[in-house]
Amino acid sequence: MQKIIIVCLGIISLMYLLNIGVGVIEVIPDNIPFIGNLDEGSAALLLLMCLRYFGLDLTNIFKNSSKTNKNIE
């Protein structure tokens, strides 16, 4: 049951980020200064946490690329 809930949360956050509602459905309107994009950031964070639960950790992608860049130099 827990996996189903996490999959549903991941799908909802992905749909929110893909802007399926064409900007009509907004939790926080984007034209509010400083806090307008917090809802998109929260949806991205939720999607990353859902993916991490299933073993796909995208937060370490750039850490590995910096190690390879040091080896090239």
N, C-alpha and C positions, 0 to 999 in steps of 0.2 A: 504494500500500500504506500509506503514511503517513497519508493522509486517512482510510482505513478504521479505522486504529488510533485516531485522534483522535476519530472519530465514536463508536466503541465506548466509549472512555473517557468521552465526554460523556454517552452514554446510561446507562452504569453510575452515574456520579455523580448524574445526574438521578433515577434510580430510587432511589438511596440517600437522596437528599434528600426524595423523595416518600414515603419510609418504606413501600415496598411489602412489606417483610418484617414489618410491624406491630411493629417494635421487637424482634423475636426475633433478627435479625441485627444485631449492633452490633460495631464494631471496638473502641471504647472505651465501656464502660457510662457512661450519662449521670449516674449518681449518684456518680461519683468527683469530689470537689471540685477545682475549677480546671482540670482537663484533660478533664472529661467531654464537653464539646462540641467538642473539637478535631477529631474525625472529621467532624462535620457542616461545620465551617468549612473543612476541607481539601477536602471534596467540593464545596462551593460555589466555592472558589478554582479547583479543577480544571475545573468547568463554565464559569466565566468565562474561563479560559484557552483552553478548547476553542472557545468562541464567538468569542473574539478572533481565533483562528487563521482562522476563516471570515469575518472582516470585520465581526462584530457586537460592537463594543466597548461594553459596558454600564458600564464604569468611569467614563466621562465624562458620564453622564446628569446628575448633580447639579452638575457644574461649569457646564454650559450653563444650568441653571435659575437659578443664582445670578447669572449675568450679566443675565438677563432681569429678575430682581427688582431689580437696581441701576438698570436703565433705567426701571422704573416709578416709583421714588422720585425 
